[in-house]
């Protein structure tokens, strides 16, 4: 995370503003500057890594959709790419993205980062890949479950629910940015000369 972004988040904490929306706004503001210049630079930097270079055309199309405000396109285009990147990194087949994600984080997580950031990433992965009981895996029941859990539909992002057409109200600017940041986290985790293009 760039220092200027860390400083803004720290400033929120110093002002005791712990609202999720305030933190999201800081990230959105940072990545929207200069016609999404920082987001463009971030995804371009991934191209030195083979697993990302292979998916360059998909990632750039998703970026174009994000830039056009078509989050219904950017999010489902990018979500499966995280699993593909993990499969390329580990050499294991797809089909169990949470397991791939968990194993990769446990094995590849840099020692320079503390366990708090590792736990945050794992918590995000848990909500992204798990968390919905089968009996709620229909569009109507998912909506009811989210209400009972006091979760706004636009804040909830679960890969299976989105890609299986169960969650239809996922499209938001922040969720789209979250998927780009997830991929950036994977890029950082596996930055390895052996995976360079």
C-alpha positions, 0 to 999 in steps of 0.5 A: 500500500502506498504511503499516502494511502496508509497516511489517509487511513491512519488519519481516519483512525486518529480521528476515531472514524472507524466507519467502513464507508469512510475507509472505502471512500479513501480507497476509492478516492485514491484509485479514481484520481487522474482517470484511474491512473493508479489502478491502471499502473497497478494492473500493468505491473502484474504483467511481469508475472506469468500467471497474470500475463496469461490473463492480461486480456481478461484483466484489461477488459475488466478494467475497461468495464470498471472504468465505464461503471459496468461492475456487473461485468468487471466483478464476474470477469475477475473473480474466477481469475483469482482461482486461476492465478492460484492454480498457476502458482501452486500447480494444483487444479482448480475447483476448490478456490478457498483451499488453494487460497488458504494453502497459498497464504499459509505457504507464501505469506511474506515474513515481513508482514504481520499476522494481522494482515494475514488474518484480514486476507484470510477473513476476506477469502472466507467471505468470498469463498464460503459462508452461505449455507446450502439452504440459503443458496437461492436468490430470494433466500440469500436476500432474506439471510443477508437481511437477518445478518444485517448485511447490505446486499451491495456490500456482500461479495461471494464468488459462488453466489455471484457466478452461479447467479444467486447474488444479483445485487453485488455490482458496486464500485467498491466491490469491483475495486476489492477484486482488483485489490484481491488480485494485487494481494495475490501478485504481492504474495507470489512475486517470485522470479520463477513466475515471471513472464 
